[in-house]
């Protein structure tokens, strides 16, 4: 992959009748110091008015988990595959 090559792997937005919104954006990016896994992601579930219910992202080159209370300071990145599973499990729990 050339340094400027970025490929969209997923770009989804879904709005639900209950006023929540799901946004998933995953990019295949060149491996770098900022993105050593070669992936840039934002997995977001929140309300239509902007409240975050759960979000995982590495938009700033660091892996973060956000909740309604703000940044989860105790979060430790377990690997992208595990992040995906956790995100979808949390969304399912929040939707039920």
Backbone bond lengths (Angstrom), bond angles and torsions (degrees), N, CA, C in turn:
res aa  C-N    CA-C-N  psi(-1)  N-CA   C-N-CA  omega(-1)  CA-C   N-CA-C  phi
1 X - - - 1.447 - - 1.532 107.92 -
2 X 1.316 115.73 128.42 1.461 120.96 177.70 1.531 109.83 -70.35
3 X 1.339 117.32 154.66 1.473 120.12 -176.71 1.524 114.86 -54.04
4 X 1.327 118.43 -28.80 1.463 120.61 -177.52 1.535 112.91 -96.76
5 X 1.326 116.86 -1.00 1.464 120.03 -178.46 1.525 111.28 -75.16
6 X 1.299 115.39 123.10 1.459 122.21 173.98 1.522 106.05 -132.34
7 X 1.307 115.83 130.82 1.456 120.58 -178.89 1.522 108.77 -123.11
8 X 1.313 116.08 130.57 1.466 121.11 177.92 1.526 107.78 -77.98
9 X 1.329 115.50 120.32 1.460 120.81 177.40 1.518 111.29 -92.55
10 X 1.326 115.49 -35.50 1.463 120.38 177.26 1.518 108.94 -154.98
11 X 1.312 115.76 137.98 1.462 122.17 176.32 1.524 106.74 -148.04
12 X 1.319 115.54 95.24 1.457 122.11 -171.95 1.519 110.48 -126.65
13 X 1.309 115.97 139.78 1.458 121.24 169.49 1.516 107.42 -136.28
14 X 1.330 114.88 131.37 1.463 119.90 178.57 1.520 108.59 -136.28
15 X 1.317 115.51 129.74 1.463 121.81 178.28 1.525 108.46 -106.65
16 X 1.330 114.40 137.55 1.460 120.29 -177.80 1.525 110.09 -109.02
17 X 1.334 115.78 156.81 1.462 121.51 -178.46 1.525 113.15 -62.05
18 X 1.339 117.01 -23.27 1.464 120.28 -178.68 1.535 113.02 -82.22
19 X 1.332 116.88 5.51 1.459 120.32 177.84 1.517 114.72 88.96
20 X 1.326 117.16 10.59 1.456 119.82 176.13 1.522 109.89 -100.21
21 X 1.324 114.14 161.73 1.457 120.59 -178.33 1.526 108.98 -138.99
22 X 1.317 114.96 141.29 1.456 123.06 178.02 1.523 107.25 -115.01
23 X 1.320 116.17 127.05 1.464 120.68 176.91 1.525 108.24 -130.97
24 X 1.307 116.26 124.22 1.454 121.97 178.78 1.525 107.80 -128.44
25 X 1.327 115.11 123.02 1.470 120.90 177.04 1.514 107.60 -134.25
26 X 1.336 115.46 120.91 1.454 121.67 -178.97 1.522 107.62 -130.14
27 X 1.321 115.37 127.36 1.458 121.71 -179.59 1.522 110.75 -119.12
28 X 1.306 115.92 138.79 1.456 122.65 170.47 1.528 105.09 -88.94
29 X 1.328 116.79 114.24 1.465 121.67 -175.96 1.526 109.13 -120.89
30 X 1.309 116.59 160.01 1.472 118.26 176.79 1.531 110.84 -59.97
31 X 1.300 116.08 140.54 1.466 121.03 175.84 1.520 107.89 -62.81
32 X 1.329 114.90 131.04 1.466 120.27 -178.39 1.521 108.24 -151.59
33 X 1.309 115.78 177.04 1.461 119.67 175.96 1.526 110.44 -60.94
34 X 1.335 116.78 -38.96 1.464 121.43 -179.21 1.529 111.74 -72.28
35 X 1.336 117.38 -35.80 1.464 122.67 -178.52 1.528 109.67 -128.56
36 X 1.337 117.53 71.99 1.464 120.83 -175.87 1.531 113.99 -64.86
37 X 1.343 117.60 -20.37 1.466 121.11 178.21 1.522 112.22 -88.00
38 X 1.347 117.44 -6.83 1.454 120.66 -179.01 1.518 113.49 72.81
39 X 1.326 116.86 21.45 1.460 120.83 179.51 1.526 109.44 -137.21
40 X 1.318 115.04 136.39 1.464 122.36 173.75 1.522 105.24 -118.96
41 X 1.334 116.77 129.28 1.462 118.64 -172.78 1.520 111.81 -141.33
42 X 1.322 113.33 155.61 1.464 122.90 171.55 1.514 106.39 -146.77
43 X 1.324 115.97 111.22 1.456 123.23 -179.97 1.518 106.16 -113.52
44 X 1.328 117.08 108.76 1.463 121.28 -170.56 1.519 111.10 -127.56
45 X 1.343 114.64 135.23 1.457 121.20 170.43 1.521 106.04 -134.38
46 X 1.324 115.98 125.13 1.456 119.63 -177.29 1.514 111.11 -159.88
47 X 1.312 115.09 -163.65 1.460 120.56 -179.08 1.522 109.63 -98.21
48 X 1.318 114.45 160.00 1.464 120.99 178.47 1.529 112.59 -60.22
49 X 1.334 116.71 -26.80 1.461 119.59 -178.72 1.530 112.99 -90.53
50 X 1.337 116.96 12.20 1.460 120.36 170.98 1.517 117.09 102.03
51 X 1.334 118.97 -2.89 1.464 119.75 179.40 1.530 110.14 -74.41
52 X 1.309 116.53 131.74 1.454 121.80 175.28 1.518 109.39 -84.36
53 X 1.331 116.36 125.96 1.456 120.79 172.83 1.530 109.36 -93.81
54 X 1.315 116.90 -41.28 1.459 123.01 171.08 1.529 108.22 -159.29
55 X 1.331 115.58 137.93 1.472 120.24 176.70 1.519 108.51 -149.09
56 X 1.302 114.71 134.61 1.454 122.48 171.59 1.523 106.39 -116.98
57 X 1.322 116.63 134.89 1.459 118.79 177.04 1.525 110.67 -158.76
58 X 1.308 114.07 162.62 1.461 121.08 171.76 1.531 108.93 -132.01
59 X 1.311 115.81 35.72 1.463 122.17 -175.48 1.516 113.81 -59.59
60 X 1.315 116.77 -27.06 1.465 120.19 -178.20 1.522 111.38 -104.70
61 X 1.348 115.90 16.20 1.448 120.08 -179.68 1.517 113.61 83.09
62 X 1.335 116.95 1.32 1.465 120.91 173.72 1.527 108.10 -125.62
63 X 1.303 115.77 145.52 1.460 120.86 -177.84 1.524 109.44 -81.25
64 X 1.343 115.21 127.66 1.460 120.53 -176.83 1.528 110.92 -133.00
65 X 1.317 114.08 152.09 1.465 121.97 171.51 1.524 106.62 -124.49
66 X 1.334 115.63 127.18 1.462 121.98 -179.60 1.522 109.18 -113.24
67 X 1.332 115.85 145.13 1.462 123.22 177.85 1.526 107.48 -132.04
68 X 1.329 118.70 178.22 1.468 119.46 176.40 1.536 112.53 -58.97
69 X 1.326 117.16 -23.72 1.467 121.47 179.13 1.519 113.36 -84.97
70 X 1.333 117.74 -3.49 1.463 121.42 -178.92 1.516 111.00 112.56
71 X 1.312 115.92 -153.83 1.451 122.42 -177.21 1.526 110.59 -70.53
72 X 1.311 116.68 131.61 1.458 122.86 177.19 1.529 108.02 -80.74
73 X 1.311 116.92 98.28 1.469 122.50 -174.89 1.528 112.80 -66.83
74 X 1.329 118.10 -20.66 1.463 121.42 -178.32 1.526 113.24 -90.75
75 X 1.318 117.81 1.24 1.462 122.02 -175.69 1.521 111.18 -70.92
76 X 1.331 115.64 132.09 1.461 122.58 173.62 1.528 107.51 -123.13
77 X 1.308 117.38 126.19 1.464 123.13 -176.59 1.528 110.06 -63.58
78 X 1.353 116.77 120.07 1.464 120.41 -178.05 1.529 114.09 -96.36
79 X 1.323 118.57 4.12 1.462 122.82 -173.47 1.518 109.13 111.11
80 X 1.334 116.60 148.05 1.461 119.38 -172.81 1.528 113.27 -64.22
81 X 1.325 118.24 -39.37 1.463 120.38 179.23 1.522 111.85 -59.35
82 X 1.308 116.31 -41.75 1.464 120.75 178.43 1.520 111.01 -68.78
83 X 1.318 117.15 -37.77 1.470 120.63 177.23 1.519 110.04 -59.26
84 X 1.327 117.13 -45.89 1.462 120.23 178.64 1.533 111.23 -57.39
85 X 1.316 116.18 -47.90 1.471 120.19 -179.20 1.522 110.50 -61.27
86 X 1.326 117.20 -45.60 1.466 120.65 -179.95 1.524 111.20 -61.73
87 X 1.332 116.23 -44.05 1.459 120.26 -179.47 1.522 110.62 -59.40
88 X 1.323 117.98 -50.75 1.465 120.64 -177.55 1.524 110.87 -65.25
89 X 1.331 118.28 -36.11 1.469 120.57 176.22 1.525 110.73 -64.91
90 X 1.334 116.88 -42.68 1.468 120.10 179.67 1.525 111.02 -65.28
91 X 1.314 117.29 -41.54 1.474 120.53 178.25 1.523 109.39 -61.64
92 X 1.313 117.28 -44.23 1.461 120.43 179.76 1.535 110.59 -61.16
93 X 1.332 117.28 -42.78 1.469 120.37 178.66 1.517 111.16 -64.34
94 X 1.321 117.63 -42.27 1.456 121.21 179.93 1.527 112.35 -67.07
95 X 1.322 117.10 -32.18 1.462 120.93 -178.42 1.535 111.60 -77.94
96 X 1.318 117.15 -20.39 1.480 119.99 -177.95 1.500 112.46 -87.97
